[in-house]
Amino acid sequence: MGFITGEPLAHWHHRDSTDETVGNSIVVDAVHHRIDNLAIRDRYARQSMEGDGASGSSPKDGPTEPTELGLMLVSAEYYHRLEQRMKHQDAQITKLHEAMYDLHISVRQGLLQLRDTRAKIDHLEATVKPFFRTVAQHVKRIGRR
């Protein structure tokens, strides 16, 4: 496998269908494309490290790829992997943020209910306190007799 040189002869686009009859092979056969992609990157990286040039083609065959092509391809793959991990982490951070917001709302509602309950208890104590004073005074009077 290698690269096609020259002017593009067709407009290429993705058809993101998994239906084999209408989908691009890069979508329908993604596993094989991934394996081929890594094999190509590996081959060019090894050639770059050996110093043989990326493609081994001579000037009479047309322009050669830069000798660093393999390293550029490997760097691009690492960049792609890092980008995918960051997208995944962003999605996880978004979920975490939503969960924290839900927890915040839940705790806030609990605190508001607690405040309301405390206000009711304070009101009840204020209402009952005079009654208990009266009862205590009558008990003292009965006790004195």
Secondary structure as UniProt FT lines:
FT   TURN            20..22
FT   HELIX           25..28
FT   HELIX           30..50
FT   HELIX           59..61
FT   TURN            67..68
FT   HELIX           69..144
//
